[in-house]
Amino acid sequence: MNGLKQFRLPKEIPLDEYPKPEIFLEEAKRLTETAQKEGILLRVMGPIALHRYFPDYVELYLRMERLGERVFTDIDYAAYGKQRGKLVAFFQRAGYQIEKRAMMIMGTERHIYFGGPVPMVDVFFDKLSYNHPISYLGRLEMHPYCVSLTDLLLQKLQIVEINDKDLKDAMLLLLAAPVGETDHGEINVKYLAHLFADDWGFYTTSVGNLNKVKQALVNVPVLAQEQKATIVAKADQVLQVIAQEPKTYKWRKRAEIGTKRPWYNEVTDWL
């Protein structure tokens, strides 16, 4: 561990010092595999997971102009909170140190590491908690490197003020991933429908975002018409299934209030 290094946000690092995209991909693989050997589950989220799932779509992903000059800013991981106590020592052995301010503010929910081959590694425990929480409990064993395709899509659908980058991530997911009723290499629409049927707020945000994905396709000229049609068809399939799922009493009561009261959590990051 290099104790002399100071934490810098990825955007603060000059491009001529910035690691190449392949360094992020190699480091994510190295950390995941090393952790696995030590009995620690680390599962990649975000654009690196999309690269891992869909190598044949990477060129298209780049042409969609979603990734920017730096391509990757960090490695995002989901992990189990019960293994939290092992991670500081694990990352020290891997060449990283923990960001202490983040540790003090939110150490039970999230760790940030720096000082290694990539500028930042972000580890979320048990859930991703932004506008709508996404639970990973019992869901990290589904793929040896990444969170499930279902959870990758949920990460995008939960964003109330969704931006162009997140819309394009959702487009790629819907284009490349099958839609089915399991978490084995497909988006599990049955799981989505069950989750949303008990949470009117998450349902409302997700329905809005699936419609925004369809509307935003006009702004992505690199996608062929057949590709756009595939994305629309899968988005409509998800919308139909989640609409038809019987809703709980909790869902129906919250629906009566509607948007007169905030239906999502406000997000304030530590940075």
LINPESUL-V962780 format. One record per pair of residues at least 24 apart in sequence whose C-alpha atoms are under 7 Angstrom apart, sorted by sequence separation. I is the first residue (numbers start at 0). J is the second residue. D is the distance in Angstrom with one decimal. If there is no record, write none. Layout:
BEGIN
i->(I | I)
j->(J | J)
d->(D | D)
END
This chain:
BEGIN
i->(209 | 131 | 130 | 130 | 130 | 45 | 44 | 43 | 44 | 206 | 43 | 44 | 149 | 42 | 43 | 41 | 42 | 147 | 41 | 42 | 148 | 41 | 148 | 149 | 40 | 148 | 149 | 170 | 39 | 73 | 78 | 80 | 157 | 73 | 74 | 75 | 76 | 77 | 78 | 79 | 80 | 159 | 73 | 74 | 75 | 76 | 77 | 78 | 79 | 166 | 27 | 73 | 74 | 75 | 76 | 77 | 78 | 157 | 156 | 157 | 192 | 196 | 156 | 188 | 192 | 196 | 197 | 20 | 191 | 196 | 197 | 20 | 196 | 199 | 156 | 174 | 192 | 197 | 198 | 197 | 196 | 199 | 174 | 178 | 199 | 174 | 173 | 170 | 173 | 200 | 9 | 200 | 131 | 0 | 0 | 23 | 0 | 0 | 42 | 48 | 18 | 65 | 43 | 44 | 42 | 43 | 44 | 65 | 42 | 43 | 42 | 45 | 6 | 44 | 9 | 4 | 1 | 31 | 131 | 130 | 131 | 130 | 129 | 130 | 130 | 129 | 63 | 63 | 62 | 101)
j->(234 | 157 | 157 | 158 | 159 | 75 | 75 | 75 | 76 | 238 | 76 | 77 | 182 | 76 | 77 | 76 | 77 | 182 | 77 | 78 | 184 | 78 | 185 | 186 | 78 | 186 | 187 | 212 | 82 | 117 | 122 | 124 | 201 | 118 | 119 | 120 | 121 | 122 | 123 | 124 | 125 | 204 | 119 | 120 | 121 | 122 | 123 | 124 | 125 | 212 | 74 | 120 | 121 | 122 | 123 | 124 | 125 | 204 | 204 | 205 | 240 | 244 | 205 | 237 | 241 | 245 | 246 | 70 | 241 | 246 | 247 | 71 | 247 | 250 | 208 | 226 | 244 | 249 | 250 | 250 | 250 | 253 | 229 | 233 | 254 | 230 | 230 | 230 | 233 | 262 | 72 | 263 | 201 | 91 | 94 | 117 | 95 | 96 | 139 | 145 | 117 | 164 | 144 | 145 | 144 | 145 | 146 | 167 | 145 | 146 | 146 | 151 | 113 | 151 | 118 | 114 | 114 | 144 | 263 | 263 | 264 | 264 | 264 | 265 | 266 | 266 | 219 | 221 | 221 | 269)
d->(6.1 | 5.4 | 6.0 | 5.9 | 6.5 | 6.6 | 5.3 | 5.8 | 5.7 | 6.7 | 4.6 | 7.0 | 6.9 | 5.2 | 6.5 | 5.9 | 5.2 | 6.5 | 5.9 | 6.6 | 7.0 | 5.2 | 6.2 | 4.6 | 5.9 | 5.4 | 5.6 | 6.6 | 6.8 | 6.8 | 6.6 | 4.8 | 6.5 | 6.6 | 6.6 | 6.1 | 6.0 | 5.7 | 6.0 | 5.2 | 5.6 | 6.1 | 4.9 | 4.8 | 4.8 | 4.6 | 4.9 | 5.0 | 5.0 | 5.6 | 6.6 | 5.6 | 6.2 | 6.0 | 6.1 | 6.0 | 6.1 | 6.3 | 6.8 | 6.1 | 6.5 | 6.4 | 4.7 | 6.2 | 4.3 | 6.5 | 6.3 | 6.3 | 7.0 | 4.5 | 5.4 | 6.4 | 6.1 | 4.9 | 5.8 | 6.6 | 6.0 | 6.3 | 5.5 | 5.2 | 6.5 | 6.3 | 6.1 | 7.0 | 6.2 | 5.2 | 5.3 | 6.4 | 6.2 | 4.7 | 5.6 | 6.1 | 6.1 | 5.9 | 4.8 | 6.3 | 5.9 | 6.7 | 6.6 | 5.7 | 6.5 | 5.1 | 6.1 | 6.2 | 5.2 | 4.4 | 6.0 | 6.5 | 4.4 | 6.0 | 5.4 | 7.0 | 6.4 | 6.7 | 6.1 | 6.1 | 6.8 | 6.4 | 6.1 | 5.2 | 6.4 | 4.6 | 6.7 | 6.1 | 6.3 | 5.8 | 6.6 | 6.3 | 6.7 | 6.8)
END
